[in-house]
């Protein structure tokens, strides 16, 4: 896809998405506001009619109670007798007796009992019907009506004028909610199966309970919204058409110089850096791009020349990148530096070989120590036992025994110097305890060693244990020989992921900044660095501390 087509597609797609999103958001926001306003208006109408009806019933009841004589309206005596003889109406109160009315219209019976006096008044629903028929604020399709607890209308429907109210069933969501003790407003289908906005509530008077609903058809409410929707679609289409025209113009301005730049870049990619890169454009950004292309061309020329010098191994040739963001220039400088570093690594190769020889020497010392301990040592002990059992001359026996004892002792010293056998057999803790014990026997210093290693379950490798032993050995020997310490504390603690060494002495101290080659502190620091550990040394008179932490999470025996 060309850049011109891509720009047209991208601009118009984005514009279409924005227009549709704004139109839909505006539509639904307007609909939400309209819904809230209509439902609020219906709620106010319903509340007004409810108050008017309840006030009317209260006035009629008050007048009814004030009359001393038996009273009845012009309703037929047959209905009166049915009320008097019905057990359901044998208590003072107001009753819905619409089902007894042959006209199917609302009929309410007021019944009053006091001692032997009985009063009855039959109240027709004409006044209530007048209140409900007041349609201010209900538009062309709105109405307010009453429903009894048998889900039948008690007021005349303005849509089914030929039907008796009692014959119309109105078991809608609003009516069901009212008789379940709720009131409110919502959108649902009314008794005509037509979707309406509805506000519903109850009229409670004595033992009378009606559901009162004020409703208006959604089609009438939504009419202006549908009109607005058509206008939004027209405006959206108009905006999209204007956007297409603008995108065609912009794409032409942008695409032409970009295509020209593409051709120049392809020529430079083929190795031709001598083509003119400059051009003029109406757009400042495009002009800046041509200037940047010219700078790139100059940078590539310099980089090619410098790389030629590097190829000739002229590593002293000077070169400066054109800016701090010249990655190619800095890459060439890095390549030159790497070549210089390679030559320097040639010189350090002998140092690496020495390190390898030292490691092999340690392995050889370990092997010789084990052979002395496990091979020659037992042979000399056997020879000593053989001599004691075969030589009869006591003088000769003592001389030979002394020679053998000295030889065995010397081999033990050599073995211990090469590698303490106890380090192999019993681990770091036991070996340091033995070493500290020997030091205490031969020195006056008070040496305390605390072993918090895990012994048989240790996760420390053998090399790490040797390293910690040599560090401890160095610290203790230095404290005795050079620091004149009277009190020395050493603690080694093994945790799940690291081992910690803490050392203290009360000697003369030393300057930690002045470390000579071959000194004990330098050796200790090198040993800690080998195992990626951390070393912290603090020394002053009467207080020298050394703290070491070495990770062991990857160390296994």
C-alpha positions, 0 to 999 in steps of 0.5 A: 500500500502506498503512503498516499493510500495509507494516509487517506485510509488512516485519516478517514478511518480515524475520523469515522471512528471519532464521529461515530463515537461522539454521535453514539455517546451524544445519542445515549447521553441525550436518551438517558437525560430524556428518560430521567426527565420523563420518569421524574415528570410521571412520578410528580404527576402520579404523586399529585393524583395520589395525594388528591385521591387520598384527600378526597377519600379522607374528606368523604370518610369524615363526612360519613362519620359525622352523619348520625343516620343510616345513609346510602347513595343512589346506588341500588338497594341490592348492592347495599344488601349484598354489602350488609350480608357479606361477612367480609364487610362486618367491620368498620372500614372502607371496602372495594366493592367494584365487583358488585357494581354491574356497570364495572366502574369503581365503587367503594363502600364505607361501613361504620359500626358502633354498638347497635348502630350501623351506617353504610355509604356507597361511594362511586368513583366519578370524582376519582375518575375526574382526577385521573382523567386530568392529563396535564403533562401526559402528552397525547398518549399518557394516562393515569389509572387505578388497579385493584389487588385482583389486577383489574382496572378500577378506572376507565381506560382512555384507550378501551372506552368500550370496555368496562374497567373491571373487565380489563386485566392489568398484570404489568410489572408496575402493578406487581411491584406495587402489590409486593410493597414497592414504588418507583418508575421504569420502562415496561409494557402496559396492559395494552402490551405497549412499551411505556414510561411508567411511574407507579405507587400505591393508594392506602386508605383504611383497608383499601389498597389500589395501585396508581400508575401514570404512564406515557407511550415510549413512541411519543417520547422517543419521537424527537430523539429519532428525529435527532438521530437522523440529523446526527447521521446526516451530519456524520456523513457530511463530516466524513465527506469533508474529511475525505476531501481534506485527506486527499489534499494532505496526502498529495502534499505529503506523499510526493516529497516522501516518494522522492526521499524514498528514491534517494534513500534507495540510492544511498542504500545501494552505496551511492552517497554522492547524490544531492539530498537537498530539496524544498517543500511547503511543509516545514517537517518535510524540509527538516527531513531532507536536511536530516537526510543530508546530515545522514549522508555526510555522516555515512561518508565519514563512517565509511572513511573511518571504517576503511582506516580500521580495516587497514588496522590504523587504530590511531586514526581520529574520528568524531561522531556528528552528534551524541545520537550518532549510533553508527559513529559510536559503534565504529568507535566501539569496534576500534576500542574492542580491537584495542582491548583485544590487543590488551587482552593478549597481554593479560593472557599470561595472567589468566594462565597463572590463575588457572595454574593456581587453581590446578595447584590447589587441586594437586595439593588436595590430592597430595594431602589425601594421599598422605592422609589416606596412604602413607599415614596408615602405612607408617602406623602399620610399620610402627605396630610391626616394629613394636612386635618384631624388634626385641632390642628395647633401645633399638625399638625406642629409637625406631619408634621415635623416628616413626613418631616424628615422621608421622607427626611431620606428615600430619603437619604437611597434610594439615598445611596442604588441606586439613583432613577434618575439613573433608571428613567433618566439615568447616565447623569442626575444623575451625574448632580444632584449629582454634583449640590448637591456637589457644593451647599455644597462645595466651589470647582469649579466642572464642569461636561460635559455629552456626553452620549446618554440619551434615546438612550444609549447602556450602560447597567444599571449595567455599568451606576451604575458602572460609577456612583460609579466611578465618586462618588468615584473620586469626594468625594476623591477630596473634602475630601482628595485632597483639590482640588479647580477645578474639571472637569469630562467628560463622553462621549458615543461612538458607541462601548465604553464609555470614562470617563475623570477626572481632579483635581488640588489637592495635588495629590498622589503616584499611586504606593502605593495603600492600600487595601480598598482605592478608587483607588483600588475600581475604578480599580476593577470596571473597570476590571469587565467590561474589561475596561482600566484605566490610572492614572497620579497624581502629585501636582496640576494635577491629571488625570484619563482616563477610557475606557470601551467597550459597544458593547455587552452591551444592556439594 
